[in-house]
Amino acid sequence: MNYNELQKNIEKFSPDVLIAGAGLGGLLTGALLSKRRKKVLIVERLSRIGGRFTAREIEGYEVPTGALHLIPHGKRGPLGKILRKDLKLRTPIRKLHYFSCWKWKGEQKERRHQIYQDIFRMLPEQNDRLTLLKLAKDIPLRNKLTRPLNEYLSTIRASPRLKGFFSAITGFSMGLENHQVTIGEVLEFFNSLFKYGRPGVPRGGLRFLIKEINNYIIKRGGLVLTGIKVVELDNSSGNNLKQVILKARGHNDDHLSVKPKVVISNMGPIYTIDKLTDIPKRIQIIKNRLQVVMGAKIVYSVKKTILGHSGVTFFPDNKWVKGCAEPTHLAPELAPKGRHLFIAYITFQEHGSNSHGYQLKKAREELLSCYPALDKIGEELSIQRYGEGWPVNWVRQGIYLQPKIPFVENLWMVGDGFKPPGLVMSEGIAATVKTVTNQIIKYLDKAF
Ligand SMILES: Cc1cc2nc3c(=O)[nH]c(=O)nc-3n(C[C@H](O)[C@H](O)[C@H](O)COP(=O)(O)OP(=O)(O)OC[C@H]3O[C@@H](n4cnc5c(N)ncnc54)[C@H](O)[C@@H]3O)c2cc1C
C-alpha cells in the first residue's frame, strides 16, 4: 500500500483511539477498549507485535523477546483476570509446580516449597528465620516504609545470607539490587504473592497469547498496523493533541497524520515525552531523572531437563544470575519434542566500573558453576542485553508515575513505566491498563 492509500485508509477508519506501540500494555488497552465498542488503531514501529512480551522462533524453540514466558501471579493475578474475565480468552495458564526453589551455596539439593506458608523454611538457618519474623510484623505498615531495603536489613541485623535471599527476589522480580528498592515496595510485593499466588505459563507461550489478544481486537473492528512509527505528538495548540504524526518504515521523507479523540502511548515515558512538541520544563526535569533498569538473559536449548521442574530457582549467593526457569515443563510446545528451554536472568551491578560485556562473561561463568551440565547437554540459543532503548523496565519498581500527562487532556500512557505498588512486570501493567481504560471511557463519554 502506498502512502496516499494508507493515509486515506486511516482517515476512512477514523479511530476513536490511537495506540502508539503494540507491547503488552498497548494491546491489552486496545482489547479492553474494543470490548467497550471504541474504534482502536494500534501502530507498531517494528515488523512484529508484542514488544518485550512475545517470542521469536529459533531452531524450533520459542525464544522470548523479554519475559520468560511467566505470568507472575498466574490466572489469579490482574493479567490473568483480564484475560479470563474481561476478554474471556480460553488460553489456560498453568501454575508452576513450586512456589519457590532455592539453590544455596554448599547445599547439594535445592530447597523446594509448594506453598507460601513455607516462607520461613526457605532459609537454611534458624537465626535468619527469626530475623525474617521481625520483618513480617511490618507488613501492615508497608505503605509508610520508604527506606531502601539494604538500610532496613542492616537495622534488623540481617545476616549476609538473609541479604542474599532478598537480593535474589528483588533481582529476579524487579531487576534491582537491595539499595535500589524500598522495604515498603518489597513488602507490597510479598503481599501480592500471598494474595494472588505463584506464577504460571500460558499454553503456547507468550507469542500465542499476544496473537490471541491481537485477534480479539481485530474481531471487534480494530486495526493493528506494523512497521509504522509515531514520530510526533503535536500538542502545539493547547491542552489537546492536535494530531499525531506517523512514518512508515523505509519512507523517511513522507509522513501521515492522524487525529484521534484519544492517544495512548505504550512507548515508555521517556520516548513519549520526547515526542511532544511542547514540553513544560518540570516534565523535562522529571524525564531527565528517570533511570531505566538494565539486565540480560541467556537462553539455552537442553537435551535433558536441568532443573527437573517448572518452578523458578533463585540463587541467593550469586552476584549476577539471580534466577532461572524451564517453562517447557508446563508448555512443552515451546521446544522441539523431548527438549527443554532453559532461561537464566541476569542483573547488572550498578556500582563499579565493570562493563556490561565483562559482567555478562562473569555471569556465564557463574551459571556454569551452578549447573556444569549445561556445558555438556546444553547449547546457547541466545544472549540478550536490555539497555537504554529496550530495557528490563522503563522505570524502577517502586516509583509510581501517573499514566495521565497532566497538561494534555487526551493523552494517557501505559506499559511498564506505570505500575501500582507491589505488582511487578506484566501484573503491574495489567492493573494500570484496567484503571486507564475506565478513565478513557469516562472521558470519551463526557467529551464526545
Ligand atoms: C529479560 C526480561 C525478563 C522478563 N521476565 C518477565 C516475566 O517472566 N514475566 C513478566 O510478566 N514480565 C517479564 N518481563 C517484563 C515484561 O517483559 C515487560 O514489562 C513488558 O513486556 C513490557 O510491556 P510494555 O507494555 O511496557 O511494552 P513494550 O514491550 O515496551 O512494547 C512497546 C512497543 O512500542 C513500540 N514502540 C516504541 N516506540 C514506538 C514508536 N515511536 N512508534 C510505534 N511503536 C513504538 C516498541 O517497538 C514495542 O513493540 C521481563 C523483561 C525482561 C527484559
The ligand as an SDF file (V2000), in Angstrom:
LIG
                    3D

 53 58  0  0  0  0  0  0  0  0999 V2000
   14.8070  -10.1650   30.4700 C   0  0  0  0  0  0  0  0  0  0  0  0
   13.4150   -9.8530   30.8630 C   0  0  0  0  0  0  0  0  0  0  0  0
   12.6810  -10.8000   31.5540 C   0  0  0  0  0  0  0  0  0  0  0  0
   11.3750  -10.5310   31.9100 C   0  0  0  0  0  0  0  0  0  0  0  0
   10.6390  -11.5080   32.5030 N   0  0  0  0  0  0  0  0  0  0  0  0
    9.3200  -11.3280   32.7040 C   0  0  0  0  0  0  0  0  0  0  0  0
    8.4760  -12.4000   33.1140 C   0  0  0  0  0  0  0  0  0  0  0  0
    8.9130  -13.5390   33.2570 O   0  0  0  0  0  0  0  0  0  0  0  0
    7.1640  -12.1420   33.3040 N   0  0  0  0  0  0  0  0  0  0  0  0
    6.6260  -10.9040   33.0830 C   0  0  0  0  0  0  0  0  0  0  0  0
    5.4440  -10.7190   33.2880 O   0  0  0  0  0  0  0  0  0  0  0  0
    7.4010   -9.8760   32.6800 N   0  0  0  0  0  0  0  0  0  0  0  0
    8.7180  -10.0550   32.4570 C   0  0  0  0  0  0  0  0  0  0  0  0
    9.4850   -9.0440   31.9860 N   0  0  0  0  0  0  0  0  0  0  0  0
    8.8750   -7.7270   31.8420 C   0  0  0  0  0  0  0  0  0  0  0  0
    7.9740   -7.6310   30.6180 C   0  0  0  0  0  0  0  0  0  0  0  0
    8.5690   -8.2770   29.5350 O   0  0  0  0  0  0  0  0  0  0  0  0
    7.7330   -6.1690   30.2980 C   0  0  0  0  0  0  0  0  0  0  0  0
    7.3490   -5.4830   31.4670 O   0  0  0  0  0  0  0  0  0  0  0  0
    6.6210   -5.9700   29.2950 C   0  0  0  0  0  0  0  0  0  0  0  0
    6.7740   -6.8130   28.1920 O   0  0  0  0  0  0  0  0  0  0  0  0
    6.6350   -4.5170   28.8560 C   0  0  0  0  0  0  0  0  0  0  0  0
    5.4770   -4.2450   28.1380 O   0  0  0  0  0  0  0  0  0  0  0  0
    5.0940   -2.7860   27.6860 P   0  0  0  0  0  0  0  0  0  0  0  0
    3.6080   -2.6980   27.6060 O   0  0  0  0  0  0  0  0  0  0  0  0
    5.7920   -1.7740   28.5240 O   0  0  0  0  0  0  0  0  0  0  0  0
    5.5510   -2.6980   26.1800 O   0  0  0  0  0  0  0  0  0  0  0  0
    6.9220   -2.9520   25.3970 P   0  0  0  0  0  0  0  0  0  0  0  0
    7.2510   -4.3800   25.4320 O   0  0  0  0  0  0  0  0  0  0  0  0
    7.9400   -1.9600   25.7500 O   0  0  0  0  0  0  0  0  0  0  0  0
    6.3860   -2.6130   23.9430 O   0  0  0  0  0  0  0  0  0  0  0  0
    6.2720   -1.2950   23.4810 C   0  0  0  0  0  0  0  0  0  0  0  0
    6.1510   -1.3440   21.9830 C   0  0  0  0  0  0  0  0  0  0  0  0
    6.1100    0.0070   21.4980 O   0  0  0  0  0  0  0  0  0  0  0  0
    6.8420    0.0590   20.3020 C   0  0  0  0  0  0  0  0  0  0  0  0
    7.2430    1.4300   20.0550 N   0  0  0  0  0  0  0  0  0  0  0  0
    8.1860    2.1420   20.7130 C   0  0  0  0  0  0  0  0  0  0  0  0
    8.3060    3.3770   20.1810 N   0  0  0  0  0  0  0  0  0  0  0  0
    7.4150    3.4510   19.1730 C   0  0  0  0  0  0  0  0  0  0  0  0
    7.0580    4.4540   18.2400 C   0  0  0  0  0  0  0  0  0  0  0  0
    7.6750    5.6340   18.2180 N   0  0  0  0  0  0  0  0  0  0  0  0
    6.0790    4.2010   17.3470 N   0  0  0  0  0  0  0  0  0  0  0  0
    5.4540    2.9840   17.3360 C   0  0  0  0  0  0  0  0  0  0  0  0
    5.7620    1.9800   18.1830 N   0  0  0  0  0  0  0  0  0  0  0  0
    6.7190    2.2180   19.0900 C   0  0  0  0  0  0  0  0  0  0  0  0
    8.0180   -0.8910   20.5570 C   0  0  0  0  0  0  0  0  0  0  0  0
    8.6010   -1.3030   19.3520 O   0  0  0  0  0  0  0  0  0  0  0  0
    7.3610   -2.0170   21.3270 C   0  0  0  0  0  0  0  0  0  0  0  0
    6.9120   -3.0560   20.4950 O   0  0  0  0  0  0  0  0  0  0  0  0
   10.7890   -9.2770   31.6110 C   0  0  0  0  0  0  0  0  0  0  0  0
   11.5280   -8.3200   30.9230 C   0  0  0  0  0  0  0  0  0  0  0  0
   12.8230   -8.6020   30.5300 C   0  0  0  0  0  0  0  0  0  0  0  0
   13.5650   -7.5860   29.7390 C   0  0  0  0  0  0  0  0  0  0  0  0
  1  2  1  0
  2  3  1  0
  2 52  2  0
  3  4  2  0
  4  5  1  0
  4 50  1  0
  5  6  2  0
  6  7  1  0
  6 13  1  0
  7  8  2  0
  7  9  1  0
  9 10  1  0
 10 11  2  0
 10 12  1  0
 12 13  2  0
 13 14  1  0
 14 15  1  0
 14 50  1  0
 15 16  1  0
 16 17  1  0
 16 18  1  0
 18 19  1  0
 18 20  1  0
 20 21  1  0
 20 22  1  0
 22 23  1  0
 23 24  1  0
 24 25  2  0
 24 26  1  0
 24 27  1  0
 27 28  1  0
 28 29  2  0
 28 30  1  0
 28 31  1  0
 31 32  1  0
 32 33  1  0
 33 34  1  0
 33 48  1  0
 34 35  1  0
 35 36  1  0
 35 46  1  0
 36 37  1  0
 36 45  1  0
 37 38  2  0
 38 39  1  0
 39 40  1  0
 39 45  2  0
 40 41  1  0
 40 42  2  0
 42 43  1  0
 43 44  2  0
 44 45  1  0
 46 47  1  0
 46 48  1  0
 48 49  1  0
 50 51  2  0
 51 52  1  0
 52 53  1  0
M  END
$$$$
